[in-house]
Amino acid sequence: MVDLTFWFVFLSAALALNVSPGPDLIYILSRSVAHGRRVGLASAAGVCTGAFVHVLAVSLGLSAILATSATAFTVVKYVGAAYLIYLGIKSLRSAGATFTASTEAPKSISLWQAFRQGVLIDVLNPKVAIFFMAFLPQFVRPGHGSESTQLLMLGALVIGVAIVVEACFVLAASRATHFFRSNPTATVWLDRVLGSVLIALGIRLALSEQRR
């Protein structure tokens, strides 16, 4: 019964956290609408891979550096903010070109490009690292193996939940592709909204403070 309660609480928290909007989810949704299901899934795979990098860092104790070193936190923070703002500006400048109104495929983006961008969006966000460092240790249980192993396993489970949640978002968003390709005005505004949101998230990250 104790184990069932533990896993219910943990998985419920993981699910709630993964459905919360953030730069990674916005990126996945925008790629899914613009380029379809395969690119959306590649984007989700990239984001999850980036998250696993943070999980590895937590299990190895490396994330503590970001939590305790103001310099390390600031460097990663500004690089991540600049990358989000860069993606936002690209979306604004596209003026609807991301979601072509023709029957042809939109300007191509390879699965590797989508995957790589997803990895960078997650890896270059120091708050993700600090989140895992604050969240995962709460569920480490004495007598259930080494702390590092438990952290790695718990982090992998959070990412497993993320894969399911993000795949559902991708499938839902990809259904909107036809609508946006056939409505030029909507595509322009969608690019503007996505670009503005990414820039706002980048600015928010740049202004964020380190919490210990």
GROMACS elastic network, one bead per residue, 0.5 to 0.9 nm:
[ bonds ]
;  ai    aj funct       b0    kb
    1     4     6  0.50559   500
    1     5     6  0.62127   500
    1     6     6  0.85723   500
    2     5     6  0.51686   500
    2     6     6  0.61569   500
    2     7     6  0.87394   500
    3     7     6  0.61885   500
    3     8     6  0.84556   500
    4     7     6  0.52992   500
    4     8     6  0.60033   500
    4     9     6  0.85780   500
    5     8     6  0.50851   500
    5     9     6  0.61430   500
    5    10     6  0.85140   500
    6     9     6  0.53462   500
    6    10     6  0.61243   500
    6    11     6  0.85717   500
    6   139     6  0.81071   500
    7    11     6  0.58095   500
    7    12     6  0.81314   500
    8    11     6  0.53918   500
    8    12     6  0.58795   500
    8    13     6  0.84418   500
    9    12     6  0.52040   500
    9    13     6  0.61180   500
    9    14     6  0.85945   500
   10    13     6  0.52121   500
   10    14     6  0.61698   500
   10    15     6  0.86608   500
   10   139     6  0.73407   500
   10   154     6  0.87835   500
   10   158     6  0.87793   500
   11    15     6  0.60423   500
   11    16     6  0.85333   500
   11   157     6  0.81980   500
   11   158     6  0.75793   500
   11   161     6  0.78755   500
   12    15     6  0.51293   500
   12    16     6  0.61855   500
   12    17     6  0.85953   500
   13    16     6  0.51369   500
   13    17     6  0.61221   500
   13    18     6  0.85995   500
   14    17     6  0.51938   500
   14    18     6  0.61776   500
   14    19     6  0.88368   500
   14   157     6  0.82991   500
   14   158     6  0.54883   500
   14   159     6  0.85399   500
   14   161     6  0.68090   500
   14   162     6  0.79878   500
   15    18     6  0.51842   500
   15    19     6  0.63959   500
   15    20     6  0.88637   500
   15   158     6  0.78923   500
   15   161     6  0.63825   500
   15   162     6  0.74628   500
   15   165     6  0.77921   500
   16    19     6  0.55109   500
   16    20     6  0.65837   500
   17    20     6  0.54100   500
   17    21     6  0.88030   500
   17   158     6  0.89658   500
   17   162     6  0.88263   500
   18    21     6  0.79671   500
   18    25     6  0.86665   500
   18   158     6  0.81821   500
   18   159     6  0.86968   500
   18   161     6  0.74159   500
   18   162     6  0.56087   500
   18   165     6  0.69108   500
   18   166     6  0.80772   500
   19    22     6  0.89989   500
   19    25     6  0.83292   500
   19   162     6  0.82165   500
   19   165     6  0.69591   500
   19   166     6  0.82428   500
   20    25     6  0.82152   500
   21    24     6  0.79763   500
   21    25     6  0.59292   500
   21    26     6  0.69671   500
   22    25     6  0.54451   500
   22    26     6  0.61764   500
   22    27     6  0.85782   500
   22   201     6  0.80275   500
   23    26     6  0.51744   500
   23    27     6  0.60524   500
   23    28     6  0.86446   500
   23    84     6  0.79162   500
   23   121     6  0.73011   500
   23   122     6  0.82197   500
   23   197     6  0.85987   500
   23   198     6  0.68468   500
   23   201     6  0.67303   500
   23   202     6  0.85714   500
   24    27     6  0.51369   500
   24    28     6  0.62612   500
   24    29     6  0.87183   500
   24    43     6  0.88208   500
   24    44     6  0.80976   500
   24    47     6  0.63557   500
   24   118     6  0.70209   500
   24   121     6  0.65114   500
   24   122     6  0.66454   500
   25    28     6  0.50631   500
   25    29     6  0.61419   500
   25    30     6  0.85584   500
   25    44     6  0.81680   500
   25    47     6  0.86135   500
   25   166     6  0.74262   500
   25   169     6  0.84802   500
   26    29     6  0.51799   500
   26    30     6  0.60914   500
   26    31     6  0.85818   500
   26   194     6  0.77405   500
   26   197     6  0.83997   500
   26   198     6  0.79185   500
   27    30     6  0.52429   500
   27    31     6  0.61963   500
   27    32     6  0.85518   500
   27    40     6  0.88247   500
   27    43     6  0.75974   500
   27    44     6  0.86574   500
   27   117     6  0.88799   500
   27   118     6  0.74483   500
   27   121     6  0.84449   500
   27   194     6  0.86339   500
   27   198     6  0.83526   500
   28    31     6  0.52946   500
   28    32     6  0.60961   500
   28    33     6  0.87188   500
   28    39     6  0.87140   500
   28    40     6  0.56625   500
   28    41     6  0.78103   500
   28    42     6  0.87302   500
   28    43     6  0.56000   500
   28    44     6  0.58713   500
   28    47     6  0.82725   500
   28   114     6  0.89425   500
   28   118     6  0.78082   500
   28   166     6  0.77150   500
   28   169     6  0.81469   500
   28   170     6  0.69779   500
   29    32     6  0.50606   500
   29    33     6  0.62200   500
   29    34     6  0.85173   500
   29    40     6  0.70291   500
   29   166     6  0.87872   500
   29   169     6  0.69253   500
   29   170     6  0.62774   500
   29   172     6  0.89441   500
   29   173     6  0.60492   500
   29   174     6  0.82188   500
   30    33     6  0.53084   500
   30    34     6  0.60314   500
   30    35     6  0.83852   500
   30    40     6  0.80842   500
   30   173     6  0.81258   500
   30   190     6  0.89516   500
   30   191     6  0.87570   500
   30   194     6  0.72559   500
   31    34     6  0.50728   500
   31    35     6  0.56609   500
   31    36     6  0.71245   500
   31    37     6  0.85267   500
   31    39     6  0.64595   500
   31    40     6  0.52865   500
   31    41     6  0.89515   500
   31    43     6  0.71474   500
   31   114     6  0.77184   500
   31   170     6  0.86526   500
   31   173     6  0.89406   500
   31   174     6  0.87723   500
   32    35     6  0.55050   500
   32    37     6  0.55514   500
   32    38     6  0.77901   500
   32    39     6  0.63096   500
   32    41     6  0.76612   500
   32    43     6  0.82957   500
   32   169     6  0.86143   500
   32   170     6  0.56433   500
   32   171     6  0.78925   500
   32   172     6  0.87522   500
   32   173     6  0.57777   500
   32   174     6  0.51150   500
   32   175     6  0.87943   500
   32   176     6  0.87965   500
   32   177     6  0.77612   500
   33    36     6  0.57753   500
   33    37     6  0.80514   500
   33    40     6  0.78784   500
   33    99     6  0.77638   500
   33   170     6  0.81957   500
   33   173     6  0.54566   500
   33   174     6  0.50225   500
   33   175     6  0.75964   500
   33   176     6  0.61162   500
   33   178     6  0.86541   500
   33   180     6  0.78761   500
   34    39     6  0.88222   500
   34    40     6  0.87304   500
   34    98     6  0.60381   500
   34    99     6  0.51766   500
   34   100     6  0.82012   500
   34   106     6  0.70463   500
   34   107     6  0.89182   500
   34   174     6  0.80355   500
   34   177     6  0.64455   500
   34   180     6  0.83135   500
   34   181     6  0.84821   500
   35    38     6  0.77789   500
   35    39     6  0.59611   500
   35    40     6  0.71775   500
   35    98     6  0.83963   500
   35    99     6  0.78885   500
   35   105     6  0.77957   500
   35   106     6  0.64749   500
   35   107     6  0.82399   500
   35   108     6  0.76173   500
   35   109     6  0.76503   500
   35   174     6  0.79235   500
   35   177     6  0.76212   500
   36    39     6  0.58963   500
   36    40     6  0.61708   500
   36    41     6  0.87821   500
   36   170     6  0.82595   500
   36   171     6  0.86768   500
   36   173     6  0.81960   500
   36   174     6  0.50783   500
   36   175     6  0.81621   500
   36   177     6  0.66572   500
   37    41     6  0.60622   500
   37    42     6  0.85601   500
   37   170     6  0.61861   500
   37   171     6  0.62993   500
   37   173     6  0.81640   500
   37   174     6  0.54318   500
   37   175     6  0.85665   500
   38    41     6  0.51744   500
   38    42     6  0.62104   500
   38    43     6  0.86084   500
   38   111     6  0.74495   500
   38   170     6  0.88448   500
   39    43     6  0.60891   500
   39    44     6  0.85719   500
   39   109     6  0.77548   500
   39   110     6  0.74127   500
   39   111     6  0.55240   500
   39   112     6  0.88500   500
   39   114     6  0.62992   500
   39   115     6  0.81099   500
   40    43     6  0.50374   500
   40    44     6  0.62314   500
   40    45     6  0.86210   500
   40   111     6  0.87250   500
   40   114     6  0.77431   500
   40   115     6  0.89845   500
   40   167     6  0.82349   500
   40   170     6  0.56473   500
   40   171     6  0.83472   500
   40   173     6  0.86792   500
   40   174     6  0.78017   500
   41    45     6  0.60885   500
   41    46     6  0.85662   500
   41   111     6  0.87431   500
   41   114     6  0.88755   500
   41   115     6  0.85331   500
   41   166     6  0.80510   500
   41   167     6  0.65041   500
   41   170     6  0.65419   500
   41   171     6  0.87053   500
   42    46     6  0.62152   500
   42    47     6  0.87168   500
   42   111     6  0.56826   500
   42   112     6  0.74241   500
   42   113     6  0.87150   500
   42   114     6  0.59374   500
   42   115     6  0.50115   500
   42   116     6  0.88283   500
   42   118     6  0.81712   500
   43    46     6  0.50614   500
   43    47     6  0.63002   500
   43    48     6  0.86727   500
   43   111     6  0.77275   500
   43   112     6  0.87468   500
   43   113     6  0.84734   500
   43   116     6  0.77878   500
   43   117     6  0.72871   500
   43   118     6  0.51625   500
   43   119     6  0.81238   500
   44    47     6  0.50981   500
   44    48     6  0.61586   500
   44    49     6  0.85055   500
   44   114     6  0.86214   500
   44   115     6  0.73560   500
   44   118     6  0.67714   500
   44   119     6  0.89201   500
   44   162     6  0.87067   500
   44   163     6  0.71336   500
   44   166     6  0.63152   500
   44   167     6  0.72867   500
   44   170     6  0.81272   500
   45    48     6  0.51405   500
   45    49     6  0.60598   500
   45    50     6  0.85917   500
   45   115     6  0.63091   500
   45   118     6  0.74470   500
   45   119     6  0.81219   500
   45   163     6  0.74796   500
   46    49     6  0.50186   500
   46    50     6  0.61738   500
   46    51     6  0.85940   500
   46   112     6  0.88797   500
   46   114     6  0.72952   500
   46   116     6  0.60032   500
   46   117     6  0.70267   500
   46   120     6  0.80255   500
   46   121     6  0.87480   500
   46   122     6  0.83650   500
   47    50     6  0.50743   500
   47    51     6  0.62245   500
   47    52     6  0.86921   500
   47   115     6  0.74170   500
   47   116     6  0.85832   500
   47   117     6  0.81018   500
   47   120     6  0.77938   500
   47   121     6  0.70288   500
   47   122     6  0.57457   500
   47   123     6  0.83189   500
   48    52     6  0.61906   500
   48    53     6  0.87309   500
   48   118     6  0.79779   500
   48   119     6  0.73738   500
   48   122     6  0.80195   500
   48   159     6  0.61153   500
   48   160     6  0.84832   500
   48   162     6  0.72024   500
   48   163     6  0.69716   500
   49    52     6  0.50180   500
   49    53     6  0.64417   500
   49    54     6  0.89555   500
   49   115     6  0.87452   500
   49   118     6  0.81766   500
   49   119     6  0.60145   500
   49   122     6  0.83682   500
   49   123     6  0.87474   500
   49   159     6  0.85795   500
   50    53     6  0.51414   500
   50    54     6  0.67890   500
   50    55     6  0.89334   500
   50   118     6  0.72013   500
   50   120     6  0.67772   500
   50   121     6  0.76630   500
   50   122     6  0.50275   500
   50   124     6  0.86467   500
   51    54     6  0.51881   500
   51    55     6  0.63953   500
   51    56     6  0.88089   500
   51   119     6  0.77884   500
   51   122     6  0.60378   500
   51   123     6  0.68020   500
   51   128     6  0.75193   500
   51   129     6  0.81198   500
   51   132     6  0.89506   500
   51   155     6  0.86442   500
   51   159     6  0.71418   500
   52    56     6  0.61332   500
   52    57     6  0.84597   500
   52   152     6  0.88642   500
   52   155     6  0.72955   500
   52   156     6  0.69966   500
   52   159     6  0.71316   500
   53    56     6  0.51794   500
   53    57     6  0.62529   500
   53    58     6  0.87352   500
   53   119     6  0.89473   500
   53   122     6  0.88787   500
   53   123     6  0.70097   500
   53   129     6  0.88094   500
   54    58     6  0.61752   500
   54    59     6  0.86634   500
   54    62     6  0.88239   500
   54    63     6  0.73495   500
   54   122     6  0.85501   500
   54   123     6  0.70352   500
   54   126     6  0.89368   500
   54   128     6  0.72208   500
   54   129     6  0.52052   500
   54   130     6  0.86996   500
   54   132     6  0.72320   500
   54   133     6  0.87313   500
   54   155     6  0.88221   500
   55    58     6  0.50512   500
   55    59     6  0.62377   500
   55    60     6  0.85942   500
   55    63     6  0.87429   500
   55   129     6  0.75235   500
   55   132     6  0.66911   500
   55   133     6  0.82204   500
   55   136     6  0.89531   500
   55   151     6  0.74963   500
   55   152     6  0.62515   500
   55   154     6  0.88014   500
   55   155     6  0.55223   500
   55   156     6  0.74705   500
   56    59     6  0.51245   500
   56    60     6  0.61504   500
   56    61     6  0.84746   500
   56    62     6  0.83520   500
   56    63     6  0.89239   500
   56   151     6  0.85250   500
   56   152     6  0.65024   500
   56   155     6  0.83305   500
   57    60     6  0.51317   500
   57    61     6  0.59571   500
   57    63     6  0.53790   500
   57    64     6  0.86175   500
   57   129     6  0.77566   500
   57   133     6  0.89000   500
   58    62     6  0.59009   500
   58    63     6  0.51420   500
   58    64     6  0.75023   500
   58   129     6  0.73447   500
   58   130     6  0.86098   500
   58   132     6  0.69312   500
   58   133     6  0.57626   500
   58   136     6  0.86176   500
   58   148     6  0.81141   500
   58   151     6  0.72529   500
   58   152     6  0.78946   500
   58   155     6  0.88724   500
   59    62     6  0.77391   500
   59    63     6  0.84768   500
   59   133     6  0.87192   500
   59   147     6  0.77532   500
   59   149     6  0.71226   500
   59   150     6  0.82231   500
   59   151     6  0.54741   500
   59   152     6  0.56534   500
   59   155     6  0.88192   500
   60    63     6  0.79384   500
   60   148     6  0.67470   500
   60   152     6  0.89999   500
   61    64     6  0.58328   500
   61    65     6  0.80011   500
   61   133     6  0.87471   500
   61   148     6  0.84286   500
   62    65     6  0.57012   500
   62    66     6  0.77289   500
   63    66     6  0.53923   500
   63    67     6  0.65944   500
   63    68     6  0.88592   500
   63   126     6  0.87342   500
   63   129     6  0.59750   500
   63   130     6  0.66382   500
   63   132     6  0.85866   500
   63   133     6  0.66686   500
   64    68     6  0.60442   500
   64    69     6  0.81481   500
   64   129     6  0.88356   500
   64   130     6  0.78708   500
   64   133     6  0.75566   500
   65    68     6  0.52732   500
   65    69     6  0.54461   500
   65    70     6  0.87567   500
   65    72     6  0.70899   500
   65    73     6  0.80346   500
   66    69     6  0.54079   500
   66    70     6  0.72058   500
   66    71     6  0.82842   500
   66    72     6  0.56273   500
   66    74     6  0.86681   500
   66    76     6  0.85554   500
   66   126     6  0.69120   500
   66   127     6  0.88644   500
   66   129     6  0.76841   500
   66   130     6  0.71932   500
   66   210     6  0.85904   500
   67    70     6  0.76160   500
   67    72     6  0.86105   500
   67    73     6  0.70449   500
   67   126     6  0.87171   500
   67   129     6  0.85730   500
   67   130     6  0.63377   500
   67   133     6  0.86672   500
   67   210     6  0.70691   500
   67   211     6  0.70889   500
   67   212     6  0.59489   500
   68    72     6  0.85286   500
   68    73     6  0.81889   500
   68   210     6  0.85246   500
   68   211     6  0.87680   500
   68   212     6  0.68089   500
   69    72     6  0.53908   500
   69    73     6  0.62073   500
   69    74     6  0.85596   500
   69   210     6  0.89792   500
   70    73     6  0.51764   500
   70    74     6  0.59982   500
   70    75     6  0.85979   500
   70   210     6  0.70652   500
   71    74     6  0.51587   500
   71    75     6  0.61635   500
   71    76     6  0.86956   500
   72    75     6  0.52842   500
   72    76     6  0.62849   500
   72    77     6  0.83877   500
   73    76     6  0.54570   500
   73    77     6  0.58947   500
   73    78     6  0.86252   500
   73   126     6  0.63634   500
   73   127     6  0.87383   500
   73   209     6  0.89960   500
   73   210     6  0.70489   500
   74    78     6  0.60925   500
   74    79     6  0.85225   500
   74   126     6  0.86388   500
   74   206     6  0.84017   500
   74   209     6  0.86640   500
   74   210     6  0.82082   500
   75    78     6  0.54618   500
   75    79     6  0.62510   500
   75    80     6  0.86073   500
   76    79     6  0.52073   500
   76    80     6  0.60544   500
   76    81     6  0.85002   500
   76   123     6  0.88148   500
   76   124     6  0.58348   500
   76   125     6  0.67753   500
   76   126     6  0.60926   500
   77    80     6  0.52265   500
   77    81     6  0.60694   500
   77    82     6  0.85784   500
   77   124     6  0.68907   500
   77   125     6  0.61066   500
   77   126     6  0.58886   500
   77   127     6  0.81056   500
   77   205     6  0.65370   500
   77   206     6  0.61000   500
   77   207     6  0.89338   500
   77   208     6  0.82452   500
   78    82     6  0.59771   500
   78    83     6  0.84937   500
   78   124     6  0.86512   500
   78   125     6  0.89511   500
   78   202     6  0.86176   500
   78   205     6  0.76856   500
   78   206     6  0.56080   500
   79    82     6  0.51732   500
   79    83     6  0.62715   500
   79    84     6  0.88144   500
   79   124     6  0.65808   500
   79   125     6  0.84294   500
   79   206     6  0.88001   500
   80    83     6  0.51286   500
   80    84     6  0.63403   500
   80    85     6  0.86823   500
   80   120     6  0.79413   500
   80   121     6  0.68372   500
   80   122     6  0.84535   500
   80   123     6  0.80900   500
   80   125     6  0.54513   500
   80   126     6  0.80154   500
   80   202     6  0.73115   500
   80   205     6  0.77102   500
   80   206     6  0.81355   500
   81    84     6  0.52112   500
   81    85     6  0.61781   500
   81    86     6  0.85098   500
   81   124     6  0.80804   500
   81   125     6  0.78525   500
   81   199     6  0.83067   500
   81   201     6  0.76036   500
   81   203     6  0.63666   500
   81   204     6  0.79574   500
   81   205     6  0.56729   500
   81   206     6  0.54521   500
   82    85     6  0.51162   500
   82    86     6  0.60075   500
   82    87     6  0.86777   500
   82   199     6  0.88510   500
   82   202     6  0.65621   500
   82   203     6  0.84340   500
   82   206     6  0.81734   500
   83    87     6  0.63002   500
   83    88     6  0.85911   500
   83   120     6  0.82949   500
   83   121     6  0.74399   500
   83   124     6  0.82284   500
   83   202     6  0.75565   500
   84    87     6  0.51824   500
   84    88     6  0.61641   500
   84    89     6  0.86881   500
   84   121     6  0.72317   500
   84   198     6  0.56935   500
   84   199     6  0.61928   500
   84   200     6  0.87158   500
   84   201     6  0.70962   500
   84   203     6  0.85530   500
   85    89     6  0.61020   500
   85    90     6  0.85473   500
   85   195     6  0.81966   500
   85   196     6  0.88302   500
   85   198     6  0.61390   500
   85   200     6  0.77555   500
   85   201     6  0.78699   500
   85   202     6  0.52747   500
   85   203     6  0.74675   500
   86    89     6  0.52039   500
   86    90     6  0.62534   500
   86    91     6  0.87075   500
   86   198     6  0.85872   500
   86   199     6  0.77077   500
   86   202     6  0.88092   500
   87    90     6  0.50963   500
   87    91     6  0.63028   500
   87    92     6  0.87873   500
   87   195     6  0.71738   500
   87   198     6  0.69287   500
   87   199     6  0.77776   500
   88    91     6  0.51069   500
   88    92     6  0.62952   500
   88    93     6  0.86747   500
   88   191     6  0.88844   500
   88   192     6  0.86612   500
   88   194     6  0.69095   500
   88   196     6  0.62270   500
   88   197     6  0.72972   500
   88   199     6  0.50462   500
   88   200     6  0.85684   500
   88   202     6  0.85533   500
   89    92     6  0.50166   500
   89    93     6  0.60648   500
   89    94     6  0.85321   500
   89   195     6  0.60001   500
   89   196     6  0.80166   500
   89   198     6  0.83828   500
   89   199     6  0.71956   500
   90    93     6  0.51982   500
   90    94     6  0.61976   500
   90   195     6  0.72644   500
   91    94     6  0.52422   500
   91    95     6  0.72337   500
   91    96     6  0.81482   500
   91    97     6  0.87550   500
   91    98     6  0.74125   500
   91   191     6  0.54575   500
   91   192     6  0.68155   500
   91   193     6  0.88145   500
   91   194     6  0.68218   500
   91   196     6  0.84262   500
   91   198     6  0.88479   500
   92    95     6  0.58647   500
   92    96     6  0.82490   500
   92   188     6  0.86771   500
   92   191     6  0.59035   500
   92   192     6  0.51562   500
   92   193     6  0.82147   500
   92   194     6  0.78741   500
   92   195     6  0.50643   500
   92   196     6  0.73734   500
   93    96     6  0.84421   500
   93    97     6  0.87541   500
   93   191     6  0.84929   500
   93   192     6  0.85032   500
   93   195     6  0.85903   500
   94    97     6  0.50381   500
   94    98     6  0.61603   500
   94   188     6  0.82060   500
   94   191     6  0.71534   500
   94   192     6  0.87418   500
   95    98     6  0.76588   500
   95   187     6  0.79068   500
   95   188     6  0.51290   500
   95   189     6  0.79539   500
   95   190     6  0.89968   500
   95   191     6  0.63305   500
   95   192     6  0.71516   500
   96    99     6  0.56608   500
   96   100     6  0.68612   500
   96   101     6  0.86131   500
   96   184     6  0.70313   500
   96   185     6  0.78608   500
   96   186     6  0.80808   500
   96   189     6  0.72349   500
   96   190     6  0.73488   500
   96   191     6  0.56223   500
   96   192     6  0.80284   500
   97   100     6  0.53218   500
   97   101     6  0.82353   500
   97   106     6  0.78295   500
   97   107     6  0.77593   500
   97   187     6  0.77076   500
   97   188     6  0.76003   500
   97   191     6  0.82709   500
   98   106     6  0.65345   500
   98   107     6  0.67047   500
   98   187     6  0.77333   500
   98   188     6  0.86428   500
   98   191     6  0.71923   500
   99   102     6  0.89224   500
   99   106     6  0.61443   500
   99   107     6  0.82292   500
   99   177     6  0.79531   500
   99   180     6  0.63980   500
   99   181     6  0.56158   500
   99   184     6  0.81022   500
   99   187     6  0.56880   500
   99   188     6  0.81058   500
   99   190     6  0.86625   500
   99   191     6  0.80608   500
  100   103     6  0.79598   500
  100   104     6  0.76811   500
  100   105     6  0.74886   500
  100   106     6  0.53347   500
  100   107     6  0.76966   500
  100   180     6  0.78391   500
  100   181     6  0.52122   500
  100   182     6  0.79549   500
  100   183     6  0.89112   500
  100   184     6  0.74841   500
  100   187     6  0.76199   500
  101   104     6  0.81815   500
  101   106     6  0.84594   500
  101   178     6  0.88370   500
  101   180     6  0.70734   500
  101   183     6  0.62996   500
  101   184     6  0.55784   500
  101   187     6  0.79151   500
  102   105     6  0.77446   500
  102   106     6  0.82369   500
  102   181     6  0.63761   500
  102   182     6  0.69259   500
  103   106     6  0.87078   500
  103   181     6  0.74817   500
  103   182     6  0.81064   500
  104   107     6  0.89485   500
  105   108     6  0.72575   500
  106   109     6  0.85737   500
  106   181     6  0.85357   500
  109   112     6  0.82008   500
  109   113     6  0.63121   500
  109   114     6  0.68303   500
  110   113     6  0.51623   500
  110   114     6  0.63942   500
  110   115     6  0.85709   500
  111   114     6  0.51821   500
  111   115     6  0.60524   500
  111   116     6  0.85213   500
  112   116     6  0.59331   500
  112   117     6  0.85063   500
  113   116     6  0.50962   500
  113   117     6  0.61081   500
  113   118     6  0.84972   500
  114   117     6  0.53179   500
  114   118     6  0.62050   500
  114   119     6  0.87528   500
  115   118     6  0.51374   500
  115   119     6  0.63175   500
  115   120     6  0.88170   500
  116   119     6  0.51286   500
  116   120     6  0.63033   500
  116   121     6  0.87020   500
  117   120     6  0.51138   500
  117   121     6  0.61244   500
  117   122     6  0.87662   500
  118   121     6  0.52440   500
  118   122     6  0.65497   500
  118   123     6  0.86497   500
  119   122     6  0.54794   500
  119   123     6  0.59753   500
  119   124     6  0.83703   500
  120   123     6  0.50516   500
  120   124     6  0.56462   500
  120   125     6  0.83718   500
  121   124     6  0.56359   500
  121   125     6  0.66546   500
  122   125     6  0.54824   500
  122   126     6  0.84284   500
  122   128     6  0.70898   500
  123   126     6  0.73756   500
  123   128     6  0.78701   500
  123   129     6  0.81565   500
  124   127     6  0.89409   500
  124   128     6  0.86667   500
  125   128     6  0.56824   500
  125   129     6  0.73044   500
  125   205     6  0.79019   500
  126   129     6  0.51936   500
  126   130     6  0.63856   500
  126   131     6  0.85613   500
  127   131     6  0.58748   500
  127   132     6  0.85955   500
  127   205     6  0.83942   500
  127   208     6  0.89265   500
  127   210     6  0.85327   500
  128   132     6  0.63167   500
  128   133     6  0.85950   500
  129   132     6  0.53409   500
  129   133     6  0.62535   500
  129   134     6  0.87044   500
  130   134     6  0.60898   500
  130   135     6  0.84495   500
  130   211     6  0.86725   500
  131   134     6  0.51337   500
  131   135     6  0.58674   500
  131   136     6  0.82933   500
  132   135     6  0.50456   500
  132   136     6  0.55920   500
  132   137     6  0.82379   500
  132   155     6  0.75731   500
  133   136     6  0.60091   500
  133   137     6  0.66990   500
  134   137     6  0.64154   500
  134   138     6  0.73419   500
  135   138     6  0.58253   500
  135   139     6  0.77071   500
  136   139     6  0.56937   500
  136   140     6  0.70034   500
  136   150     6  0.87913   500
  136   151     6  0.61414   500
  136   152     6  0.89600   500
  136   154     6  0.66803   500
  136   155     6  0.68330   500
  137   140     6  0.51385   500
  137   141     6  0.87001   500
  137   147     6  0.82937   500
  137   150     6  0.87435   500
  137   151     6  0.68027   500
  138   141     6  0.84322   500
  139   150     6  0.85092   500
  139   151     6  0.83262   500
  139   154     6  0.78869   500
  140   144     6  0.80873   500
  140   147     6  0.65562   500
  140   150     6  0.62086   500
  140   151     6  0.68720   500
  140   154     6  0.83736   500
  141   144     6  0.58464   500
  141   145     6  0.82101   500
  141   147     6  0.80560   500
  141   150     6  0.80491   500
  142   145     6  0.73904   500
  142   146     6  0.83626   500
  142   147     6  0.81696   500
  143   146     6  0.80786   500
  144   147     6  0.83187   500
  144   150     6  0.75754   500
  145   148     6  0.84720   500
  145   149     6  0.67728   500
  145   150     6  0.66896   500
  146   149     6  0.53327   500
  146   150     6  0.63176   500
  146   151     6  0.86749   500
  147   150     6  0.51419   500
  147   151     6  0.60753   500
  147   152     6  0.85713   500
  148   151     6  0.51105   500
  148   152     6  0.61671   500
  148   153     6  0.86224   500
  149   152     6  0.51206   500
  149   153     6  0.61472   500
  149   154     6  0.85515   500
  150   153     6  0.50720   500
  150   154     6  0.59571   500
  150   155     6  0.83425   500
  151   154     6  0.52000   500
  151   155     6  0.59463   500
  151   156     6  0.84491   500
  152   155     6  0.51761   500
  152   156     6  0.61091   500
  152   157     6  0.86833   500
  153   156     6  0.50810   500
  153   157     6  0.62902   500
  153   158     6  0.87968   500
  154   157     6  0.50688   500
  154   158     6  0.63576   500
  154   159     6  0.87392   500
  155   158     6  0.50992   500
  155   159     6  0.63277   500
  155   160     6  0.85587   500
  156   159     6  0.50688   500
  156   160     6  0.60583   500
  156   161     6  0.87213   500
  157   161     6  0.62672   500
  157   162     6  0.85037   500
  158   161     6  0.52081   500
  158   162     6  0.62617   500
  158   163     6  0.88002   500
  159   163     6  0.61597   500
  159   164     6  0.87888   500
  160   163     6  0.51564   500
  160   164     6  0.66611   500
  160   165     6  0.88280   500
  161   164     6  0.53263   500
  161   165     6  0.62433   500
  161   166     6  0.85450   500
  162   165     6  0.50723   500
  162   166     6  0.58004   500
  162   167     6  0.82306   500
  163   166     6  0.52857   500
  163   167     6  0.59390   500
  163   168     6  0.86093   500
  164   167     6  0.52216   500
  164   168     6  0.63901   500
  164   169     6  0.88436   500
  165   168     6  0.52657   500
  165   169     6  0.64438   500
  165   170     6  0.87900   500
  166   170     6  0.60891   500
  166   171     6  0.86378   500
  167   171     6  0.62389   500
  167   172     6  0.86189   500
  168   171     6  0.52321   500
  168   172     6  0.62218   500
  168   173     6  0.85699   500
  169   172     6  0.51322   500
  169   173     6  0.59727   500
  169   174     6  0.84393   500
  170   173     6  0.51311   500
  170   174     6  0.59257   500
  170   175     6  0.86906   500
  171   174     6  0.52925   500
  171   175     6  0.66569   500
  172   175     6  0.55696   500
  172   176     6  0.74134   500
  173   176     6  0.54770   500
  173   177     6  0.72505   500
  174   177     6  0.53252   500
  174   178     6  0.83378   500
  175   178     6  0.69602   500
  175   179     6  0.82110   500
  176   179     6  0.54221   500
  176   180     6  0.65218   500
  176   181     6  0.88156   500
  177   180     6  0.54190   500
  177   181     6  0.62003   500
  177   182     6  0.87476   500
  178   181     6  0.51883   500
  178   182     6  0.62968   500
  178   183     6  0.87622   500
  179   182     6  0.53673   500
  179   183     6  0.62900   500
  179   186     6  0.87473   500
  180   183     6  0.51258   500
  180   184     6  0.70211   500
  180   185     6  0.86600   500
  180   186     6  0.62650   500
  180   187     6  0.55566   500
  180   190     6  0.85886   500
  181   184     6  0.68238   500
  181   186     6  0.87615   500
  181   187     6  0.71572   500
  182   186     6  0.88273   500
  182   187     6  0.86837   500
  183   186     6  0.54455   500
  183   187     6  0.64139   500
  184   187     6  0.51309   500
  184   188     6  0.64483   500
  184   189     6  0.89058   500
  185   188     6  0.53060   500
  185   189     6  0.65023   500
  185   190     6  0.86414   500
  186   189     6  0.52436   500
  186   190     6  0.59910   500
  186   191     6  0.86103   500
  187   191     6  0.61675   500
  187   192     6  0.85831   500
  188   191     6  0.52907   500
  188   192     6  0.63274   500
  188   193     6  0.87462   500
  189   193     6  0.60562   500
  189   194     6  0.84994   500
  190   193     6  0.50860   500
  190   194     6  0.60423   500
  190   195     6  0.83527   500
  191   194     6  0.51709   500
  191   195     6  0.58784   500
  191   196     6  0.83872   500
  192   195     6  0.51283   500
  192   196     6  0.59883   500
  192   197     6  0.84968   500
  193   196     6  0.51515   500
  193   197     6  0.60827   500
  193   198     6  0.86050   500
  194   197     6  0.51500   500
  194   198     6  0.61506   500
  194   199     6  0.85818   500
  195   198     6  0.52546   500
  195   199     6  0.61836   500
  195   200     6  0.85427   500
  196   199     6  0.51448   500
  196   200     6  0.60208   500
  196   201     6  0.85536   500
  197   201     6  0.60890   500
  197   202     6  0.85245   500
  198   201     6  0.50612   500
  198   202     6  0.61243   500
  198   203     6  0.86459   500
  199   203     6  0.61760   500
  199   204     6  0.84884   500
  200   203     6  0.51092   500
  200   204     6  0.60333   500
  200   205     6  0.85427   500
  201   205     6  0.60877   500
  201   206     6  0.85457   500
  202   205     6  0.51122   500
  202   206     6  0.61664   500
  202   207     6  0.86838   500
  203   207     6  0.61757   500
  203   208     6  0.85438   500
  204   207     6  0.51926   500
  204   208     6  0.60921   500
  205   208     6  0.50847   500
  205   209     6  0.85011   500
  206   209     6  0.83828   500
